[in-house]
Amino acid sequence: MSQAFSPIESGRKVSAPAALKLVILPIMIAVVVALFQLVIFHGLVSDIVRTGELRQKATAMHKKEAWSCNYLIGKATGETCLSPSTNQLAKNTR
């Protein structure tokens, strides 16, 4: 019968530094895990915000080019005026 030795459960007196280590170790592990989770969460949120900003810029650029093509050049050449990359960006953002 191999049981793990636990000074707290065995009823033995434990010195103050050893008891302190037994209490602090789980707390330190929990703090490290929580900080790691916060770093991962920050990275995810930053990527999501960056993606949203790029999508917003692409949509604004497409709207500006569409307006220029439709009103400055003429409505007849509006669809052919827009660059293919801008049309593709607009389709992806819808």
C-alpha angles and dihedrals in degrees: 000000000000112000126176113253114242116180092202095054096041093065093237121138112254124205117249096250093050092048090047090053090051091054099039099045097069090044092052092048090051091050092050092049091048092050091048090052091049091052091050091047091050091052093050094048091047091053092048092050091047091051091050092050092051091049091049092049092049092050092048091049091050093048091049093050092045091052091049093049095045101045108023101040101025139269094259093066095036099109095042092045095065115087115247092241091055092049090050091050091051092051091050094051096053 
